Amino acid sequence: MKKLLFKSLAFIALLNSAHSIASDKYDADAAALTRAAADNGLALNQSQRGLVSQLGSYKPTDAIYLPTGGIFLFEDQRSGLTLVTTTGRYSFSEGKAYDVLRKKQVQSIADIRESYFLPLSEAPFKPEDAFTIQFGNPALKRQAVIFITLDCADCINFLKKMNEDRQAVRFDIVILPSPGEAAKRVKQMWCSVKAGKVSNYDILQSLLGKSQDINSRLIPHESLKDCSVEPIVTGLYLASVYNVQGMPSVIREDGLLGNGLPTDYKGWLKLNLQPLLKNPFDK
């Protein structure tokens, strides 16, 4: 299963690297479902209620939304079918469900609810192993990881806004490649940091628009053939595990994902997770 997980994640990373971990059409139904769950548990829309009504005598007692990102269907040599979520988190085979990352069989929705959010400290790919820049007050514990691309204006605007209150925040910035020149520049930045030509601080100041001399210090792209981009790929894997759908996106230390950035970052850090996991059949 570990090999299957790795291959799934590798495939997704390759797909996503072509469009910056962002699908052209965001799953609006899932987003609305999650927002509704914050207040009322799982809110069934009309079509979902119709599906439940067609189940006849089957009376579900619990339900939960799984942020799968999509489903891979694998067939083995015995024509057996296995479903694997594109996040690599869950698999379903022969009527059984498995939490792949936690390496255990799922016996009930209660099991999923108990370990629904994957803390960053337990992720199979660590933020510190990606192309990461620390931001904010180093005296604080990390609050979140923020994914950005170099061609994302909202990403840069958010960093500038947070820089005004940087003593009160602490997060890691993971820089991901996007198609075209931006991808080349990410590689230039990482390889130049690795070679000691520039520092993470230099890159951060460049992102904030406070440094203009970084271009002359970056290693030319044509000279980067022998530079490993493993940390950049690790960032893609990490984004895939958490089902990151667009740029910018943020993951709280306890694993809560925000596709997009919260308007109230400090308030989002205090958001209670329990309403998101409420049983929709509880009265």
C-alpha positions, 0 to 999 in steps of 0.5 A: 500500500505504501508503494501505491500511495507513493505512486499516486502522490507522484502522479498527482504531483506531476499533474498538478505541477502543470497547473499550479495545484489549482483546478480550473473549477473549484468544487463549489458543492464541497466548499458549500458543504464545508461552510454549512458544516461549520454551523450546522453539521453536514448539510444535505442538499436536495439531490443528496436527500433524494439519494438517501430517500431512494435507499428505502429501508436503509437508515443511515445514522452517521455521515461525514464529508471526505475531502478526497480531491478525486478518486483513483480506481485500480484493478489488479491481476485478479480483476479486484478493484481498489479505490484510492483518494487522490490525496493518498489518505484513504483506500477502499477495497472489498468492502473495507476502508483504510486510512493509508497515512495512519496505516489502519483499517477504518471500522466506523465514521467515528474512526474517521472523525477521531483522526479527520485532520492530519497535523502537519507534524504527522504529514508524510512529507514535512514542510521543512523538507520543502522549499520553505521560508520562515515568516514572522516572529521566530519566538512563536511556534509555527501556526500554519503553512502557506502555499504560494506561487510567484505569479499569484498577486493575492499571495504577495498582497497577503504577505505584505499585509502580514508583514505589517503585523509580523511580530504577532504571526509565525508561519512557513511559506512553501513556494510551489512552481507554476507553468512557464517562467514562474516555474523556472524562477522557483528553481533558480531561487532554490538552487541559488539558496542551496549554492549560497548565492542568496538567502531565504531572507533575500528571497522574502525581501524580494517577495515583499518588494523591498529588494531589487538586486536579487536577479543579478545574484540568481544562478542562470537557469541554463546552469542548473542542470545538476541542481536537485529540485527534490525540495520543490517536489516535496512541496507538491507532494505536501500540497497533494496530501492536504488536497490544496486546490488553489493559490494561495492556500493555508494549512493550520498546524493541526491540519485544517485546510483553507483553500484561499486565505482567511480574511481574519487570519488570527480568528481563523487560527482560533476556529473550533474544529468540532462543528465541522465534524458534527453528525448530521443525523443528530437532532 
